[in-house]
Amino acid sequence: MTVPPPSPLTPEAARRLQGMLRAEIGPGLGERELDAVEARFGFTFSADHRVFLGAGLPLGSPRWPDWRDGDPEDLAGRLARPVEGVLFDVEHSRFWHPSWPPRPAATSDALRLARSGMATVPRLVPVYGHRYLPGTAGAYGQPVLSVWQTDIIVYGNDLSDYVRHEFLGQASGAHARLGVDFWSYFVDGGPGIDVTAPTPFTPYAVSAREAVDCLRMLALERLIGRPHRPEQLVEAGLTALVLGVEAESLPLLAGLTRAEHRQADALFEVVLAELRLLQDLPGEAARWELVRWWLRLIVNGSLAPGAGGDLITYEGWSALARPRSLKELVDRTDAFNDWAAMPRAERELRAAAVVEEAQRLLDAPWPPSAPD
């Protein structure tokens, strides 16, 4: 069943929904109150959530967060619960998100890496109990999620649909897609990796040659319009410096503090010029070189198979007019991403199949074929 396009929630519609709640409804939160809550706890309400809370504040049950007079520690705990639930499953159920670098063997190291990754995911904002809306500023019509550790499902295609489902037992029968980075993995049948975000690879260089190759590949990613986080550029510079690469500006790039990260792009450009790594390759040639690099990252464990396969599908196969030579990798990536139809025991096997195909492509002549 197709989900109709969402429309913004109006104050009148919000008040009608609140009439279905069988709850005490207090005065709505004003704009300044909503802004103050966001500033205090470091998140944003979606547009529909703001309208809903502006029409009235549901009270009378501990399952409703009291954004006006509630205990700040309780509210902070509710906001932290989705992230803490994922980390609990990382520690106790071996959960690992495909967009993260390969999982370390030690649980403590895995938790540390996962916590670092979770620090940048979109916030989920409590609506009622363990039902949450993505905290996307200005967004409307987003699905409401039921969140219990990594057991995450859509519980309403939007706020209106959710209220009818939760309080009247009237499920719509349609299923909306979430489309929110990281969290989409759990409900959209795939990892939900934002392939336009910086490549999530783990530094791997152990020689000056590999360090320079990494700098060159980052330069090629910039050439085709891919972004980088400042810390990626600083870390690549530091690795090159430690491994003996010589360039006058390399110590400046490698030594940037977090407060100086805004300088990373400009210094990286200078280092590329000093090492004569600035390229003016045609886009097609640059993409083929990058596909080979991403394949190497998958094989050497620096890039998770699902994330690497998705990246090659988007930036390689699709952008290069779908060459037949990459189709098997794309198909194996799709199979790996079909989490809804996959028993947990098969996940490692399907990940290994992506790595196997990546190795086969690396062993073949390059580029393996011209685009079809």
Secondary structure in CASP SS format (residue, H / E / C, confidence):
PFRMAT SS
TARGET T0000
AUTHOR 0000-0000-0000
METHOD secondary structure of the structure
MODEL  1
M C 1.00
T C 1.00
V C 1.00
P C 1.00
P C 1.00
P C 1.00
S C 1.00
P C 1.00
L C 1.00
T C 1.00
P H 1.00
E H 1.00
A H 1.00
A H 1.00
R H 1.00
R H 1.00
L H 1.00
Q H 1.00
G C 1.00
M C 1.00
L C 1.00
R C 1.00
A C 1.00
E E 1.00
I E 1.00
G E 1.00
P C 1.00
G C 1.00
L C 1.00
G C 1.00
E H 1.00
R H 1.00
E H 1.00
L H 1.00
D H 1.00
A H 1.00
V H 1.00
E H 1.00
A H 1.00
R H 1.00
F H 1.00
G C 1.00
F C 1.00
T C 1.00
F C 1.00
S E 1.00
A H 1.00
D H 1.00
H H 1.00
R H 1.00
V H 1.00
F H 1.00
L H 1.00
G H 1.00
A H 1.00
G C 1.00
L E 1.00
P E 1.00
L E 1.00
G C 1.00
S C 1.00
P C 1.00
R C 1.00
W C 1.00
P C 1.00
D C 1.00
W C 1.00
R C 1.00
D C 1.00
G C 1.00
D C 1.00
P H 1.00
E H 1.00
D H 1.00
L H 1.00
A H 1.00
G H 1.00
R H 1.00
L H 1.00
A H 1.00
R H 1.00
P H 1.00
V H 1.00
E H 1.00
G H 1.00
V H 1.00
L H 1.00
F H 1.00
D H 1.00
V H 1.00
E H 1.00
H H 1.00
S C 1.00
R C 1.00
F C 1.00
W C 1.00
H C 1.00
P C 1.00
S C 1.00
W C 1.00
P C 1.00
P C 1.00
R C 1.00
P C 1.00
A C 1.00
A C 1.00
T H 1.00
S H 1.00
D H 1.00
A H 1.00
L H 1.00
R H 1.00
L H 1.00
A H 1.00
R H 1.00
S H 1.00
G H 1.00
M H 1.00
A C 1.00
T C 1.00
V C 1.00
P C 1.00
R C 1.00
L E 1.00
V E 1.00
P E 1.00
V E 1.00
Y E 1.00
G C 1.00
H C 1.00
R E 1.00
Y E 1.00
L E 1.00
P E 1.00
G C 1.00
T C 1.00
A E 1.00
G C 1.00
A C 1.00
Y C 1.00
G C 1.00
Q C 1.00
P C 1.00
V E 1.00
L E 1.00
S E 1.00
V E 1.00
W E 1.00
Q C 1.00
T C 1.00
D E 1.00
I E 1.00
I E 1.00
V E 1.00
Y E 1.00
G E 1.00
N C 1.00
D C 1.00
L H 1.00
S H 1.00
D H 1.00
Y H 1.00
V H 1.00
R H 1.00
H H 1.00
E H 1.00
F H 1.00
L H 1.00
G C 1.00
Q C 1.00
A C 1.00
S C 1.00
G C 1.00
A C 1.00
H C 1.00
A C 1.00
R C 1.00
L C 1.00
G C 1.00
V C 1.00
D C 1.00
F C 1.00
W C 1.00
S H 1.00
Y H 1.00
F H 1.00
V H 1.00
D C 1.00
G C 1.00
G C 1.00
P C 1.00
G C 1.00
I C 1.00
D C 1.00
V C 1.00
T C 1.00
A C 1.00
P C 1.00
T C 1.00
P C 1.00
F C 1.00
T C 1.00
P C 1.00
Y C 1.00
A C 1.00
V C 1.00
S C 1.00
A H 1.00
R H 1.00
E H 1.00
A H 1.00
V H 1.00
D H 1.00
C H 1.00
L H 1.00
R H 1.00
M H 1.00
L H 1.00
A H 1.00
L H 1.00
E H 1.00
R H 1.00
L H 1.00
I C 1.00
G C 1.00
R C 1.00
P C 1.00
H C 1.00
R C 1.00
P H 1.00
E H 1.00
Q H 1.00
L H 1.00
V H 1.00
E H 1.00
A H 1.00
G H 1.00
L H 1.00
T H 1.00
A H 1.00
L H 1.00
V H 1.00
L C 1.00
G C 1.00
V C 1.00
E C 1.00
A C 1.00
E C 1.00
S C 1.00
L H 1.00
P H 1.00
L H 1.00
L H 1.00
A H 1.00
G C 1.00
L C 1.00
T C 1.00
R H 1.00
A H 1.00
E H 1.00
H H 1.00
R H 1.00
Q H 1.00
A H 1.00
D H 1.00
A H 1.00
L H 1.00
F H 1.00
E H 1.00
V H 1.00
V H 1.00
L H 1.00
A H 1.00
E H 1.00
L C 1.00
R C 1.00
L C 1.00
L C 1.00
Q C 1.00
D C 1.00
L C 1.00
P C 1.00
G H 1.00
E H 1.00
A H 1.00
A H 1.00
R H 1.00
W H 1.00
E H 1.00
L H 1.00
V H 1.00
R H 1.00
W H 1.00
W H 1.00
L H 1.00
R H 1.00
L H 1.00
I H 1.00
V H 1.00
N C 1.00
G C 1.00
S C 1.00
L C 1.00
A C 1.00
P H 1.00
G H 1.00
A H 1.00
G H 1.00
G H 1.00
D H 1.00
L H 1.00
I H 1.00
T H 1.00
Y H 1.00
E H 1.00
G H 1.00
W H 1.00
S H 1.00
A C 1.00
L C 1.00
A C 1.00
R C 1.00
P C 1.00
R H 1.00
S H 1.00
L H 1.00
K H 1.00
E H 1.00
L H 1.00
V H 1.00
D H 1.00
R H 1.00
T H 1.00
D H 1.00
A H 1.00
F H 1.00
N H 1.00
D C 1.00
W H 1.00
A H 1.00
A H 1.00
M C 1.00
P C 1.00
R H 1.00
A H 1.00
E H 1.00
R H 1.00
E H 1.00
L H 1.00
R H 1.00
A H 1.00
A H 1.00
A H 1.00
V H 1.00
V H 1.00
E H 1.00
E H 1.00
A H 1.00
Q H 1.00
R H 1.00
L H 1.00
L H 1.00
D H 1.00
A C 1.00
P C 1.00
W C 1.00
P C 1.00
P C 1.00
S C 1.00
A C 1.00
P C 1.00
D C 1.00
END
